[in-house]
């Protein structure tokens, strides 16, 4: 759960905060897709259930 | 015609896939695969994403991506939001968001108002989907009237939804056919759109067209957040995510996989959009951008039909699932409260849902006709789909405050949620819907007008909810419902019907008499309960099962109102404390099964282990004197297992046990394994445990036996000291008497007979004195020389002596040939001779006396058994006391057994008697076995 919340915070900063402007304001559309793909990969890792030893 | 045939083939494919999953086990298993489940969530991407994204990219730049970025945020909240939601919905058999809100706030009104908000938000958007299909068909085939295509489309969707979505009376049934069909549509629209993207890529190579530069607008963050809410709250998303999730761990696994799979599908769907915009603008600069997908597809022969079918796929998935989800809510929260009971309920439920689907699609079609009349798609430059879609999302978002109250905000009441929904919905209508028709009541800032309207309506919603909750705080039922959403198990204080007949009577106003009896009979059969079983445990299980079934059929509020009654109502009774505790234990165990231990579970398990392992018997009795808890030691002491004792009234336990547990103090009970002395203490717990009492039982049997032995030893020691004293005082003058009498006999003085009489009496007194001396000495024997002796040899010796003196045959059964005891052989022989002599004296001629030797692991037994008259318990209790005899005066001194007892005790053994009148006597000498 901690991982998911950390990645969620990163995603909020990347998508909603003013810091997103480096990829969202006039850049090549492919950059937006690459950023998005990175967030998707992080999501898959963050939400994956850890196997208990 | 090509379009028509393609449509028919596509429809047949869709129906075929659905039918396959409904009838084939393997296909049904596919529908539960995490990848298929994740693909089915692609129902989120409608004709808005398929066609409208290009129009949105033209009018709003990079904002077209924002509506697909939101689900990525929602995916990251799966562990904290979606998974707990899934558990709550499953646990309480809830099928929709309106169900969840009605359950949480214990209010039919909340369910009805939430349904109203969602219907208002979605029906117009369904109309836009119909318009999307119709307008794109007209774009490809201008001779096709939009209304005709739209009507055909609605009919096809009605047929599919009715056949594969509304098949069962129970609302929470899974539809594997529909899941597989929706997943197939997702793949189809993805392939189609990527094919158009490939065509655009080829065109950019041939012509001077490049990727456009897209900028976001100020509304970008608001759209991202709005789409994140919509990914959870949209009825179609809620339905596919939760209601159609596979059961058990497969559902949880699928949900976790959807965190990356679902956004990936959206990314692939959006990837071609910028290129399609660029190529479409180059090919048709003044055209409707919402149709650029078809414009670009025309560059490749055959591709337009595929592209169009991809759009139809996107629209149809949305229409099917949305109409199904909305019909569930409308049927449950609008129709069911008004339905009169009676008739075939199951058939009526299915028919109602299908009729509601038809009504919703009909309403959407009417709206489509209005839209066509007022703002035809042909004259649009694009962006209309996106605009209306965002307005729809904002309407759905009004349910968010109520949803937040499911897990947090326990102070949010039903009055607050209803007020918030109504105020929020009205604000949404005024700020966002009316401007679509040109009626702007409240002018908003030009930058991020959507965001301002959204946050304003939500703020008003929250304010109204807070005010309503302050003015009308939550009731106790709402608190319990909040606990039920947050915890696996909640204690239920509501009453039970008196019996099964009262249960049927309770359900009749809701289900009708015949259906009520049928449902109770089905629940009884599923639980293995007989018809006459009206015990609280069975009624509790029946009520739980019926509540789950009724929730599946009719929704949570109907089930709850029918089955949860105050214990004070007529025809009900409270649930006995024992049953409440037992059902809580079962529910907690079931909820925790397979989970790693939490701190609370670890503590609970530890306390339970301590309770069960206590070395004293502990029981907890409820206020009705029923057994609530019964630990293992109690079961051993009273010889009543826990499973038999729990739930029973004390008075129904076997007589002596009931009497003992009802009064503190010391009791001697005769139990199957023998008598037992118990001390019972009772402690009241007061209000903390609802008047329960704790009973503690301590076993004093061994203690009392030891005390008896100590008293016996003490008595013997006293008699021993007395005997020694008497022997000393009597011995000397007795010796003088005997000497004088002997002298008289020798001298011939006096009469010979009288002298002989003197001598006899003297010898008798001498014998008594010797016996007394022997008794006094055996307590602390002068000779301490022990040797290893064979028990069988001792037995032989004793039998030989007795047979010689008593002239009677004694049976000999020897089986201790391998054993050795550490003893003084002569004394052992004396003991056996005493016992055999007593046995022979007590047994008439012709009846047997037997000496038997046996070995145990750590002891050797000598058993002297006779077939004599036996002893009564009173005689047996005194048998080993000195001078106690049942023989006539002069026939015995009463010291033989007491001497034998003392000798055996001195050897570290025990001498015991088992006898009953008319059943003979067995004397057993038990000596410790010597180790080699």
Boltz contact constraints between the chains, C-beta under 6 A:
constraints:
  - contact:
      token1: [A, 1]
      token2: [B, 79]
      max_distance: 6.0
  - contact:
      token1: [A, 4]
      token2: [B, 76]
      max_distance: 6.0
  - contact:
      token1: [A, 4]
      token2: [B, 79]
      max_distance: 6.0
  - contact:
      token1: [A, 7]
      token2: [B, 76]
      max_distance: 6.0
  - contact:
      token1: [A, 8]
      token2: [B, 76]
      max_distance: 6.0
  - contact:
      token1: [A, 11]
      token2: [B, 73]
      max_distance: 6.0
  - contact:
      token1: [A, 15]
      token2: [B, 69]
      max_distance: 6.0
  - contact:
      token1: [A, 15]
      token2: [B, 224]
      max_distance: 6.0
  - contact:
      token1: [A, 16]
      token2: [B, 221]
      max_distance: 6.0
  - contact:
      token1: [A, 16]
      token2: [B, 224]
      max_distance: 6.0
  - contact:
      token1: [A, 24]
      token2: [B, 62]
      max_distance: 6.0
  - contact:
      token1: [A, 24]
      token2: [B, 216]
      max_distance: 6.0
  - contact:
      token1: [A, 25]
      token2: [B, 215]
      max_distance: 6.0
  - contact:
      token1: [A, 26]
      token2: [B, 213]
      max_distance: 6.0
  - contact:
      token1: [A, 26]
      token2: [B, 215]
      max_distance: 6.0
  - contact:
      token1: [A, 29]
      token2: [B, 211]
      max_distance: 6.0
  - contact:
      token1: [A, 29]
      token2: [B, 214]
      max_distance: 6.0
  - contact:
      token1: [A, 29]
      token2: [B, 274]
      max_distance: 6.0
  - contact:
      token1: [A, 32]
      token2: [B, 65]
      max_distance: 6.0
  - contact:
      token1: [A, 36]
      token2: [B, 267]
      max_distance: 6.0
  - contact:
      token1: [A, 39]
      token2: [B, 72]
      max_distance: 6.0
  - contact:
      token1: [A, 40]
      token2: [B, 260]
      max_distance: 6.0
  - contact:
      token1: [A, 40]
      token2: [B, 263]
      max_distance: 6.0
  - contact:
      token1: [A, 40]
      token2: [B, 264]
      max_distance: 6.0
  - contact:
      token1: [A, 43]
      token2: [B, 75]
      max_distance: 6.0
  - contact:
      token1: [A, 43]
      token2: [B, 76]
      max_distance: 6.0
  - contact:
      token1: [A, 43]
      token2: [B, 259]
      max_distance: 6.0
  - contact:
      token1: [A, 43]
      token2: [B, 260]
      max_distance: 6.0
  - contact:
      token1: [A, 44]
      token2: [B, 260]
      max_distance: 6.0
  - contact:
      token1: [A, 47]
      token2: [B, 78]
      max_distance: 6.0
  - contact:
      token1: [A, 47]
      token2: [B, 256]
      max_distance: 6.0
  - contact:
      token1: [A, 47]
      token2: [B, 259]
      max_distance: 6.0
  - contact:
      token1: [A, 52]
      token2: [B, 596]
      max_distance: 6.0
